[in-house]
Each structure stands twice: as structure tokens, then as C-alpha cells.
């Protein structure tokens, strides 16, 4: 197998296992590209991304990049003469960068493409109540998440799995799959196939407007929504005029309770849905610590309706 010259691009902790796995491989990583150092608090010093921190620990050269269209950056990258750019949880690359490597650019995406193209594939798989998802390694082209697929691997989603649970599993299984893909390319055994674009579904970013709980939905849908937004950005609703974050729940489709109505019984806090109810296990009001349903029921009025 020919050892390839790689440039790795990534920033968050999701990409760290992939960098470690490739560092252990026969291939050479000539540079690790990441976002610039950033302050985590108002008075704190700028800190490197998780990927850059790991690269420094491994003794790998690093490149910070603010502007991906910068001529200086593209020239620096071209000077490394990479066979392959390997991208995990990074930004959209311009065509001027995609044209640099001899072989191409590959990406790890946390869904079974063409499902869930976009920024939040894990979240939406859980929100939609999917029973399985997985990872895809594919060649990048100029459009987002549309390139030819090299390899995919499925993983099950349990009924109580959160996005955080799935994130932790996929960042390691994805790293294994990525290393396998690089080896297939090096051996000339990769057989990329076109995506079926008619089956594509979106996975848009999550903001305040699309993370509010709709209690008119069924108990199962509301529960999926809550676990799909755990641990971040967190599902929320209104408790009177206050924003109430709900972190964890359990569906109770057999329970009859009017929409948004709160009820405490058998040491559990319930909220009514369009069909059935959910048990609220962990929640938080502004300026308070996270609390259990029981703690909430002991300290707050249950006469107010969640909306």
C-alpha cells in the first residue's frame, strides 16, 4: 500500500479520534488545518480548537485559517503537495482548495447520505425518530454533501438515545471508517458511487426558532424532539413568561392529559401532549440549576400550562 501525503482539516472534538486514527496509520500528515484560537470567556486567553490541541500534542504541524479564500492559505496548502485532503467537521471548502490535492478531498459525515445533508445530521435523525443512522465517507465536490460515496456504516438509534449519546459513538466509529477509506484509496480499491439525489433530505442548523417544543404533537414526537436537542442546543418551551429548558423525558402515550398541562403523581412530573403525555425528568428555569421533575413540582406552581 502506498503511503499517502495527507492534510487534515477539522476543529471540534468530533474530529479528534479521526486525527488520532490517521496519525497511527502508515500515511503521513503534513499539516493539520483548524480554526483560529478563540477566547472561551471574556477575560480568558485565546485557546486552540480541540483538533489543534491534539495536533500539537502529537507533534504535527498546524495551520490556522480564517479566510479559506485567502491566496496565502491556498499557496501554503499547495506547497505541501497533498495527495488527499481529509475533512471532519470543518467548513465548506471553495473550489480553489478542492483543486489542490492530487487525488481529491474526502469528508466524514455523520449520516447515511443522501439523508440529512447539512449542519446537524445527528440531531435530525434523533428528532425524526429514526431507528438507525451511521457515517458516510465521500468525496467532496462544490455542493454541500453531494459527492460520490466511498463507504458507509450503519448504527442503531435506541428509543432513549440522545444526540449526545450518538455523537460519542459516531465520532469513534466514523474515525475507524475514515481510516479504512484512506487505505482503500491508497490501495486503489475505492469504488465511489453516485448518491441518489432524489432521496436527499436536509439537516439544517438549529436555532432558537426551531428548537421550541410543540406540545400539540404526540408524546413520542415531543420526546424525540427533546432527546434530539440534548445536550445542545436544548429543547425549550414557555412556563408563564419564562423560558423553560427541558433536557430529558420519557414518552407516556397511554396517559391522558390536556396539551401542556402539568401533573405530578407517583413521584413523577408529567406534561400533556396532543396524544398522550411525557414524563419530564430534567429541566431548568433561568437563573436556577438543573432540577428533576420532583424538585420542580415541590417548588413551582403546576397550574401554569407549558406552551
Residue frames as qw, qx, qy, qz and C-alpha x, y, z in Angstrom:
[[0.000, 0.887, 0.462, 0.000, 0.00, 0.00, 0.00],
 [0.386, 0.473, -0.017, 0.792, 1.29, 3.43, -0.96],
 [0.301, -0.540, -0.463, 0.635, 1.63, 5.85, 1.96],
 [0.180, 0.780, 0.398, 0.449, -0.36, 8.98, 1.13],
 [0.252, 0.028, -0.238, 0.937, 0.52, 12.56, 1.98],
 [0.186, -0.706, -0.675, -0.110, -2.49, 13.93, 3.89],
 [0.010, -0.233, 0.231, -0.944, -3.66, 17.31, 5.07],
 [0.233, -0.495, -0.823, 0.154, -6.25, 17.01, 7.83],
 [0.114, -0.331, -0.031, -0.936, -8.89, 19.70, 8.39],
 [0.504, -0.557, -0.652, -0.106, -11.15, 19.92, 11.42],
 [0.053, -0.566, 0.281, -0.773, -11.89, 21.86, 14.60],
 [0.658, -0.473, 0.186, -0.556, -14.25, 20.32, 17.20],
 [0.425, -0.397, 0.791, -0.188, -13.73, 17.28, 19.40],
 [0.879, 0.294, 0.263, -0.269, -15.79, 15.15, 16.98],
 [0.679, 0.673, -0.292, 0.012, -12.77, 15.22, 14.63],
 [0.253, -0.731, 0.619, -0.137, -10.13, 14.32, 17.24],
 [0.794, -0.131, 0.593, -0.031, -10.48, 10.49, 17.08],
 [0.780, 0.607, 0.139, 0.064, -10.17, 10.69, 13.28],
 [0.208, 0.873, -0.415, 0.150, -6.94, 12.67, 13.54],
 [0.512, -0.534, 0.660, -0.132, -5.56, 10.21, 16.09],
 [0.877, 0.164, 0.450, -0.039, -6.50, 7.22, 13.93],
 [0.671, 0.727, -0.044, 0.138, -4.81, 8.65, 10.84],
 [0.081, -0.839, 0.516, -0.153, -1.75, 9.59, 12.88],
 [0.668, -0.326, 0.664, -0.082, -1.43, 5.90, 13.81],
 [0.859, 0.453, 0.229, -0.067, -1.73, 4.82, 10.15],
 [0.731, -0.030, 0.319, 0.603, 1.10, 4.36, 7.61],
 [0.334, 0.771, 0.307, 0.448, 0.12, 7.65, 5.98],
 [0.433, -0.076, -0.188, 0.878, 1.87, 10.98, 6.51],
 [0.041, -0.902, -0.429, 0.031, 0.00, 14.02, 7.84],
 [0.519, 0.287, 0.003, 0.805, 1.93, 17.02, 6.57],
 [0.052, -0.175, 0.211, -0.960, -0.32, 19.59, 8.28],
 [0.098, -0.559, -0.805, 0.172, -3.47, 19.97, 10.38],
 [0.027, -0.328, -0.192, -0.925, -5.71, 22.88, 9.42],
 [0.239, -0.565, -0.743, 0.268, -8.08, 24.31, 12.02],
 [0.054, -0.904, -0.279, -0.318, -9.95, 27.45, 13.02],
 [0.236, 0.577, -0.375, 0.686, -8.00, 30.25, 14.72],
 [0.327, -0.189, -0.723, 0.578, -7.56, 30.26, 18.50],
 [0.295, -0.614, -0.362, -0.636, -10.57, 31.70, 20.30],
 [0.120, -0.261, 0.579, -0.763, -11.37, 33.13, 23.74],
 [0.351, -0.347, -0.865, -0.085, -13.77, 30.87, 25.68],
 [0.293, -0.761, -0.496, 0.297, -14.55, 33.61, 28.23],
 [0.142, 0.976, 0.095, 0.132, -14.40, 37.40, 28.30],
 [0.239, -0.886, 0.397, -0.005, -11.12, 37.56, 30.23],
 [0.877, -0.167, 0.414, 0.176, -9.58, 34.29, 29.14],
 [0.107, -0.552, 0.604, 0.565, -6.65, 33.92, 26.78],
 [0.717, 0.384, -0.324, -0.482, -7.29, 32.61, 23.25],
 [0.624, -0.249, 0.737, -0.067, -7.34, 28.81, 23.24],
 [0.155, 0.257, -0.791, -0.533, -6.79, 26.38, 20.34],
 [0.801, -0.004, -0.214, -0.559, -9.54, 24.20, 18.95],
 [0.854, -0.281, 0.416, -0.139, -9.74, 20.60, 20.15],
 [0.897, 0.400, 0.071, 0.172, -8.20, 19.42, 16.90],
 [0.341, 0.793, -0.339, 0.374, -5.31, 21.89, 17.02],
 [0.498, -0.656, 0.480, -0.303, -4.62, 20.99, 20.65],
 [0.937, -0.058, 0.344, -0.005, -4.43, 17.30, 19.74],
 [0.736, 0.625, -0.076, 0.248, -2.23, 18.04, 16.70],
 [0.018, 0.818, -0.453, 0.353, 0.25, 19.92, 18.89],
 [0.731, -0.434, 0.479, -0.217, 0.21, 17.02, 21.37],
 [0.933, 0.190, 0.288, 0.099, 1.00, 14.63, 18.52],
 [0.440, -0.488, 0.391, 0.644, 3.79, 16.88, 17.21],
 [0.489, 0.504, 0.598, 0.387, 2.03, 17.66, 13.93],
 [0.154, -0.016, 0.128, 0.980, 2.41, 20.99, 12.08],
 [0.136, 0.679, 0.674, -0.258, -0.69, 23.20, 12.34],
 [0.122, 0.207, 0.318, 0.917, -2.18, 25.93, 10.18],
 [0.143, 0.562, 0.560, -0.591, -4.80, 28.38, 11.45],
 [0.127, 0.235, 0.562, 0.783, -7.12, 29.68, 8.76],
 [0.218, 0.448, 0.405, -0.767, -9.68, 32.48, 8.99],
 [0.545, 0.591, -0.085, -0.589, -10.32, 33.04, 5.28],
 [0.764, 0.044, 0.627, 0.145, -10.48, 29.89, 3.18],
 [0.602, 0.757, 0.221, 0.125, -10.38, 32.04, 0.03],
 [0.234, -0.884, 0.307, 0.266, -7.04, 33.58, 1.04],
 [0.711, 0.622, -0.326, 0.033, -4.36, 33.29, -1.63],
 [0.042, -0.645, 0.700, -0.304, -1.72, 32.92, 1.08],
 [0.702, -0.175, 0.601, -0.339, -3.55, 29.92, 2.52],
 [0.899, 0.395, 0.111, -0.153, -4.06, 28.19, -0.83],
 [0.481, 0.718, -0.485, 0.135, -0.40, 28.70, -1.72],
 [0.289, -0.525, 0.726, -0.337, 0.72, 27.28, 1.62],
 [0.830, 0.045, 0.467, -0.301, -1.55, 24.27, 1.10],
 [0.803, 0.578, -0.123, -0.070, -0.37, 23.73, -2.47],
 [0.173, 0.740, -0.624, 0.183, 3.23, 23.84, -1.25],
 [0.579, -0.329, 0.690, -0.284, 2.56, 20.77, 0.90],
 [0.411, 0.283, -0.740, -0.452, 1.67, 18.79, -2.26],
 [0.551, -0.069, 0.696, -0.455, -1.04, 16.69, -0.58],
 [0.076, -0.071, -0.920, -0.378, -2.40, 13.56, -2.19],
 [0.334, -0.562, -0.727, -0.211, -5.60, 13.86, -0.18],
 [0.194, -0.346, 0.300, -0.868, -7.38, 16.44, 1.94],
 [0.387, -0.339, -0.854, 0.077, -9.23, 14.76, 4.82],
 [0.204, -0.360, 0.078, -0.907, -12.04, 16.84, 6.32],
 [0.388, -0.428, -0.805, 0.133, -14.00, 16.19, 9.50],
 [0.249, -0.825, -0.460, 0.214, -16.43, 18.76, 10.95],
 [0.347, -0.254, 0.121, 0.895, -14.92, 21.75, 9.19],
 [0.303, 0.610, 0.122, -0.722, -16.17, 24.47, 6.88],
 [0.751, 0.579, 0.316, -0.012, -17.31, 24.41, 3.26],
 [0.513, -0.375, 0.410, 0.654, -14.20, 24.44, 1.06],
 [0.426, 0.735, -0.101, -0.518, -14.02, 26.64, -2.05],
 [0.909, 0.409, 0.066, 0.038, -13.18, 25.05, -5.40],
 [0.305, 0.817, -0.443, 0.208, -9.73, 26.69, -5.31],
 [0.397, -0.523, 0.706, -0.264, -8.88, 24.45, -2.31],
 [0.880, 0.102, 0.413, -0.213, -10.61, 21.33, -3.64],
 [0.741, 0.654, -0.155, -0.004, -8.43, 21.52, -6.77],
 [0.080, -0.808, 0.575, -0.099, -5.14, 21.30, -4.83],
 [0.629, -0.337, 0.699, -0.051, -4.78, 17.60, -3.82],
 [0.096, 0.317, -0.821, -0.465, -3.61, 15.04, -6.39],
 [0.052, -0.221, -0.971, -0.080, -6.39, 12.55, -5.63],
 [0.307, -0.603, -0.464, -0.572, -9.18, 14.63, -4.11],
 [0.167, -0.311, 0.500, -0.791, -10.80, 15.60, -0.83],
 [0.489, -0.316, -0.801, -0.142, -12.80, 13.28, 1.40],
 [0.316, -0.409, 0.257, -0.817, -15.18, 14.05, 4.23],
 [0.185, -0.215, -0.925, 0.253, -16.65, 12.18, 7.20],
 [0.399, -0.275, -0.112, -0.867, -20.37, 12.95, 7.54],
 [0.150, -0.021, 0.870, -0.469, -22.46, 11.66, 10.45],
 [0.696, 0.288, 0.298, -0.586, -25.44, 10.33, 8.48],
 [0.577, 0.130, 0.756, 0.281, -26.27, 7.81, 5.81],
 [0.197, 0.496, -0.241, -0.811, -26.11, 10.15, 2.84],
 [0.105, 0.426, 0.179, 0.881, -28.08, 11.31, 0.97],
 [0.450, -0.747, -0.483, -0.078, -30.19, 11.52, 4.15],
 [0.463, -0.839, -0.124, 0.256, -29.52, 14.54, 6.35],
 [0.564, 0.381, 0.041, 0.732, -27.31, 16.72, 4.25],
 [0.135, -0.852, -0.063, -0.501, -26.33, 19.78, 6.25],
 [0.069, 0.619, -0.518, 0.587, -25.03, 21.01, 9.58],
 [0.458, -0.316, 0.597, -0.578, -27.00, 18.91, 12.10],
 [0.608, 0.105, -0.696, -0.369, -27.37, 15.34, 10.80],
 [0.278, -0.062, -0.889, 0.359, -27.24, 13.61, 14.20],
 [0.240, 0.155, 0.425, -0.859, -29.81, 15.95, 15.74],
 [0.588, 0.192, -0.198, -0.760, -32.35, 15.45, 12.96],
 [0.508, 0.063, -0.848, -0.140, -32.01, 11.67, 12.88],
 [0.148, -0.181, -0.816, 0.529, -32.95, 11.58, 16.58],
 [0.309, 0.223, 0.201, -0.902, -35.64, 14.28, 16.30],
 [0.606, 0.180, -0.420, -0.651, -37.31, 12.35, 13.49],
 [0.800, -0.203, 0.437, -0.358, -37.32, 9.13, 15.50],
 [0.664, 0.477, -0.553, -0.161, -35.10, 7.19, 13.10],
 [0.939, -0.320, 0.115, -0.057, -34.16, 3.69, 14.18],
 [0.817, -0.105, 0.216, 0.524, -30.75, 3.87, 12.54],
 [0.231, 0.948, -0.170, -0.140, -28.19, 6.29, 11.19],
 [0.902, -0.030, 0.155, 0.401, -24.47, 5.97, 10.57],
 [0.213, -0.728, 0.298, 0.580, -21.44, 7.54, 8.95],
 [0.754, 0.611, 0.210, 0.124, -20.56, 8.20, 5.33],
 [0.405, -0.515, 0.369, 0.659, -17.14, 8.84, 3.82],
 [0.587, 0.689, 0.413, 0.104, -17.46, 10.63, 0.50],
 [0.488, 0.113, 0.209, 0.840, -15.55, 12.77, -1.98],
 [0.037, 0.693, 0.282, -0.663, -16.23, 16.48, -1.72],
 [0.366, 0.466, 0.474, 0.651, -17.47, 18.47, -4.67],
 [0.073, 0.251, -0.025, 0.965, -18.63, 22.08, -4.92],
 [0.557, -0.477, -0.246, -0.633, -22.08, 21.43, -3.46],
 [0.347, -0.464, 0.619, -0.530, -22.74, 20.54, 0.18],
 [0.531, -0.135, 0.792, -0.269, -22.70, 16.80, 0.97],
 [0.770, 0.465, 0.053, -0.433, -23.44, 15.71, -2.61],
 [0.209, 0.633, -0.713, -0.219, -20.24, 13.93, -3.66],
 [0.778, 0.128, -0.585, -0.191, -19.63, 10.29, -4.52],
 [0.746, -0.539, 0.271, -0.282, -19.83, 7.83, -1.61],
 [0.300, 0.513, -0.801, 0.072, -16.78, 5.71, -0.80],
 [0.409, -0.120, -0.886, 0.184, -18.13, 3.74, 2.16],
 [0.487, -0.495, 0.024, -0.719, -20.95, 3.79, 4.73],
 [0.326, -0.046, -0.892, 0.310, -21.59, 2.09, 8.06],
 [0.488, -0.574, -0.355, -0.554, -24.90, 1.87, 9.92],
 [0.164, 0.043, -0.760, 0.628, -25.55, 2.15, 13.64],
 [0.288, -0.601, -0.731, -0.144, -28.77, 1.71, 15.61],
 [0.119, -0.381, 0.214, -0.892, -30.53, 4.50, 17.47],
 [0.222, -0.308, -0.876, 0.297, -32.17, 3.37, 20.71],
 [0.168, -0.749, -0.543, -0.341, -35.52, 4.86, 21.83],
 [0.441, -0.863, -0.155, 0.193, -33.83, 6.74, 24.69],
 [0.662, 0.020, 0.133, 0.737, -30.61, 7.68, 22.90],
 [0.020, 0.906, 0.111, -0.407, -29.82, 11.40, 22.87],
 [0.561, 0.803, -0.145, 0.138, -27.88, 13.30, 20.25],
 [0.195, -0.792, 0.560, -0.146, -25.02, 13.37, 22.77],
 [0.795, -0.185, 0.576, -0.042, -25.05, 9.57, 23.06],
 [0.813, 0.510, 0.261, 0.105, -24.98, 9.14, 19.31],
 [0.230, 0.926, -0.280, 0.104, -22.34, 11.84, 18.84],
 [0.430, -0.646, 0.629, -0.045, -19.96, 9.98, 21.15],
 [0.817, 0.055, 0.571, 0.062, -20.45, 6.67, 19.32],
 [0.682, 0.699, 0.194, 0.096, -20.21, 8.10, 15.81],
 [0.075, 0.924, -0.373, -0.024, -17.04, 10.09, 16.38],
 [0.458, -0.472, 0.750, 0.077, -15.20, 6.81, 17.10],
 [0.722, 0.288, 0.625, 0.072, -16.90, 4.56, 14.55],
 [0.469, 0.879, 0.057, -0.059, -16.51, 7.35, 11.99],
 [0.140, -0.808, 0.552, 0.150, -12.78, 7.55, 12.71],
 [0.612, -0.136, 0.769, 0.130, -12.42, 3.81, 12.00],
 [0.641, 0.608, 0.469, 0.018, -14.39, 4.17, 8.78],
 [0.223, 0.948, -0.177, -0.143, -12.32, 7.15, 7.68],
 [0.313, -0.611, 0.701, 0.192, -9.04, 5.29, 8.20],
 [0.660, 0.173, 0.726, 0.091, -10.44, 2.35, 6.24],
 [0.520, 0.815, 0.245, -0.076, -11.42, 4.67, 3.40],
 [0.030, 0.881, -0.429, -0.197, -7.95, 6.25, 3.19],
 [0.478, -0.316, 0.801, 0.174, -6.44, 2.77, 2.98],
 [0.654, 0.477, 0.587, 0.010, -8.88, 1.79, 0.20],
 [0.361, 0.923, -0.041, -0.126, -7.88, 4.90, -1.75],
 [0.193, -0.743, 0.615, 0.181, -4.18, 4.22, -1.19],
 [0.524, -0.099, 0.835, 0.133, -4.60, 0.65, -2.42],
 [0.236, 0.177, -0.554, -0.778, -6.62, 1.73, -5.46],
 [0.079, -0.258, -0.963, -0.021, -9.59, -0.27, -4.21],
 [0.217, 0.417, 0.415, -0.779, -12.05, 2.57, -3.57],
 [0.097, 0.333, 0.773, 0.532, -15.13, 2.34, -5.80],
 [0.133, 0.277, 0.336, -0.890, -17.08, 5.55, -5.22],
 [0.102, 0.487, 0.817, 0.292, -20.74, 5.59, -6.23],
 [0.111, -0.357, -0.168, -0.912, -23.09, 8.48, -7.01],
 [0.183, 0.213, 0.680, -0.677, -25.67, 9.49, -4.44],
 [0.027, 0.562, 0.756, 0.335, -29.35, 9.20, -5.28],
 [0.063, 0.077, -0.138, 0.985, -30.12, 12.92, -5.11],
 [0.471, -0.393, -0.440, -0.656, -33.88, 12.30, -5.22],
 [0.704, -0.447, -0.545, 0.083, -33.65, 10.71, -1.77],
 [0.355, 0.219, -0.356, 0.836, -31.81, 13.64, -0.20],
 [0.389, -0.807, -0.439, -0.074, -33.17, 15.18, 3.00],
 [0.175, 0.733, -0.244, 0.611, -31.95, 18.33, 4.79],
 [0.664, -0.459, -0.445, 0.388, -30.37, 18.69, 8.24],
 [0.145, 0.800, 0.015, 0.582, -30.46, 22.46, 8.78],
 [0.248, 0.223, -0.548, 0.767, -28.80, 24.32, 11.63],
 [0.405, -0.629, -0.662, 0.041, -30.75, 24.59, 14.87],
 [0.087, 0.343, -0.161, 0.921, -31.64, 27.98, 16.29],
 [0.196, 0.108, 0.593, -0.773, -33.99, 29.38, 18.93],
 [0.571, 0.191, -0.107, -0.792, -36.89, 29.46, 16.45],
 [0.775, 0.132, -0.513, -0.343, -36.76, 25.78, 15.53],
 [0.369, 0.115, -0.846, 0.367, -35.95, 24.32, 18.97],
 [0.420, -0.148, 0.359, -0.820, -39.21, 25.28, 20.71],
 [0.123, 0.119, 0.981, -0.086, -41.34, 22.32, 21.82],
 [0.491, -0.089, -0.322, -0.804, -44.75, 21.89, 20.20],
 [0.289, -0.056, 0.848, -0.440, -46.88, 20.11, 22.79],
 [0.729, 0.303, 0.081, -0.608, -49.68, 19.59, 20.25],
 [0.532, 0.390, -0.729, -0.183, -47.55, 16.79, 18.77],
 [0.896, -0.246, -0.346, -0.127, -47.71, 13.23, 20.07],
 [0.664, -0.702, 0.257, 0.024, -45.84, 12.15, 23.21],
 [0.866, 0.006, 0.293, 0.406, -43.36, 10.18, 21.09],
 [0.472, 0.702, 0.129, 0.517, -42.67, 13.15, 18.81],
 [0.245, -0.919, 0.131, -0.279, -42.15, 15.52, 21.74],
 [0.807, -0.489, 0.292, 0.155, -39.85, 13.03, 23.46],
 [0.795, 0.277, 0.245, 0.481, -37.81, 12.56, 20.26],
 [0.213, 0.868, 0.036, 0.446, -37.53, 16.33, 19.91],
 [0.487, -0.838, 0.212, -0.124, -36.24, 16.73, 23.47],
 [0.827, -0.320, 0.366, 0.282, -33.64, 13.95, 23.22],
 [0.688, 0.522, 0.241, 0.444, -32.63, 15.15, 19.76],
 [0.123, 0.871, -0.080, 0.470, -31.66, 18.52, 21.23],
 [0.678, -0.699, 0.227, -0.030, -29.81, 17.09, 24.24],
 [0.431, -0.551, -0.368, 0.613, -27.18, 18.20, 25.23],
 [0.063, -0.499, 0.109, 0.858, -27.17, 21.12, 22.79],
 [0.057, 0.379, -0.127, 0.915, -28.88, 23.41, 21.86],
 [0.027, 0.213, 0.800, -0.560, -31.66, 22.10, 24.23],
 [0.156, -0.540, -0.682, -0.468, -35.42, 21.99, 23.65],
 [0.046, -0.119, -0.432, 0.893, -37.42, 24.74, 25.35],
 [0.137, -0.643, -0.673, -0.339, -40.93, 25.99, 25.98],
 [0.120, -0.498, 0.143, -0.847, -42.70, 28.73, 27.92],
 [0.412, -0.450, -0.732, 0.304, -43.64, 28.38, 31.59],
 [0.060, -0.872, -0.294, 0.387, -45.73, 31.53, 32.07],
 [0.354, 0.927, -0.116, -0.043, -43.37, 34.21, 30.70],
 [0.365, -0.687, 0.611, 0.146, -40.17, 32.34, 31.45],
 [0.648, 0.453, -0.578, -0.202, -38.15, 30.16, 29.13],
 [0.778, -0.360, 0.475, -0.199, -38.06, 26.59, 30.42],
 [0.362, 0.506, -0.756, -0.202, -35.38, 24.21, 29.10],
 [0.914, -0.145, 0.263, -0.272, -36.23, 20.51, 29.09],
 [0.013, 0.633, -0.760, -0.148, -33.25, 18.17, 28.93],
 [0.135, 0.094, -0.980, -0.108, -34.70, 14.70, 29.28],
 [0.665, 0.013, 0.119, -0.737, -38.06, 12.98, 29.14],
 [0.180, 0.013, 0.980, 0.084, -39.84, 9.68, 28.66],
 [0.409, -0.098, -0.438, -0.794, -42.91, 9.17, 26.45],
 [0.252, 0.172, 0.843, -0.443, -46.17, 8.08, 28.09],
 [0.223, -0.063, -0.583, -0.778, -48.51, 7.59, 25.12],
 [0.335, -0.422, -0.838, -0.080, -51.13, 5.87, 27.29],
 [0.199, -0.427, -0.502, 0.725, -51.52, 8.85, 29.65],
 [0.085, 0.727, 0.530, 0.428, -54.43, 11.22, 29.06],
 [0.319, -0.604, -0.233, 0.692, -53.60, 14.83, 29.91],
 [0.368, 0.895, 0.250, -0.035, -54.60, 18.05, 28.14],
 [0.672, 0.513, -0.020, 0.533, -51.97, 19.74, 25.98],
 [0.231, 0.588, -0.290, 0.718, -49.29, 21.49, 28.04],
 [0.652, -0.644, -0.011, -0.400, -50.99, 20.65, 31.34],
 [0.229, 0.456, -0.768, 0.388, -48.65, 19.76, 34.22],
 [0.835, -0.406, -0.097, -0.358, -49.41, 16.99, 36.70],
 [0.093, 0.513, -0.796, 0.309, -47.37, 15.43, 39.48],
 [0.885, -0.224, 0.114, -0.392, -48.25, 11.89, 40.52],
 [0.986, -0.056, 0.003, 0.156, -46.40, 8.75, 41.60],
 [0.546, -0.625, 0.226, 0.510, -43.35, 10.95, 42.26],
 [0.479, 0.129, 0.530, 0.688, -43.17, 11.97, 38.59],
 [0.178, 0.595, 0.072, -0.780, -43.87, 15.18, 36.68],
 [0.461, 0.366, 0.736, 0.334, -45.95, 14.86, 33.51],
 [0.178, 0.452, -0.096, -0.869, -46.87, 17.28, 30.73],
 [0.662, 0.457, 0.559, -0.200, -49.75, 16.67, 28.34],
 [0.141, -0.253, 0.618, 0.731, -49.21, 16.34, 24.59],
 [0.529, 0.175, -0.317, -0.768, -51.53, 16.22, 21.59],
 [0.888, -0.085, -0.393, -0.221, -51.61, 12.45, 22.10],
 [0.822, -0.218, -0.397, 0.345, -50.52, 11.07, 25.47],
 [0.298, -0.944, 0.128, -0.060, -48.02, 12.82, 27.73],
 [0.633, 0.434, -0.493, 0.411, -44.33, 12.96, 28.55],
 [0.697, -0.641, -0.175, 0.269, -42.62, 12.48, 31.87],
 [0.249, 0.874, -0.248, 0.336, -40.26, 15.42, 32.40],
 [0.882, -0.233, -0.254, 0.320, -37.09, 14.09, 34.01],
 [0.525, -0.327, -0.038, 0.785, -34.69, 17.03, 33.89],
 [0.193, 0.837, 0.358, 0.366, -35.46, 20.73, 33.37],
 [0.469, -0.239, -0.172, 0.833, -34.15, 24.19, 34.12],
 [0.067, 0.940, 0.334, 0.034, -35.53, 27.69, 34.56],
 [0.396, 0.704, -0.174, 0.563, -33.37, 30.81, 34.03],
 [0.127, -0.687, 0.425, -0.576, -31.04, 31.51, 36.93],
 [0.812, -0.362, 0.341, -0.304, -31.52, 28.08, 38.50],
 [0.176, -0.379, 0.895, 0.157, -29.66, 24.78, 38.45],
 [0.535, 0.002, -0.716, -0.448, -30.98, 21.82, 36.51],
 [0.447, -0.171, 0.643, -0.598, -33.60, 20.01, 38.55],
 [0.034, 0.150, 0.979, 0.132, -35.64, 16.83, 38.48],
 [0.326, -0.458, -0.547, -0.620, -39.38, 16.77, 37.86],
 [0.561, -0.567, -0.575, 0.183, -39.94, 16.13, 41.55],
 [0.388, -0.295, -0.193, 0.851, -37.81, 19.12, 42.57],
 [0.057, -0.199, -0.330, -0.921, -39.73, 21.33, 40.16],
 [0.455, -0.525, -0.620, -0.364, -43.11, 20.14, 41.44],
 [0.552, -0.504, -0.496, 0.441, -42.02, 20.86, 45.02],
 [0.325, -0.379, -0.092, 0.861, -41.02, 24.43, 44.29],
 [0.106, 0.110, -0.345, -0.926, -43.18, 25.74, 41.44],
 [0.595, 0.278, 0.347, -0.669, -46.84, 26.04, 40.54],
 [0.271, 0.061, 0.901, 0.333, -48.33, 23.28, 38.38],
 [0.353, 0.683, 0.514, -0.380, -51.34, 25.43, 37.50],
 [0.193, 0.719, -0.321, -0.585, -49.44, 27.09, 34.67],
 [0.884, 0.372, 0.283, -0.027, -49.60, 25.48, 31.22],
 [0.460, -0.366, 0.522, 0.619, -46.47, 24.79, 29.19],
 [0.583, 0.751, 0.279, -0.137, -46.65, 26.36, 25.77]]
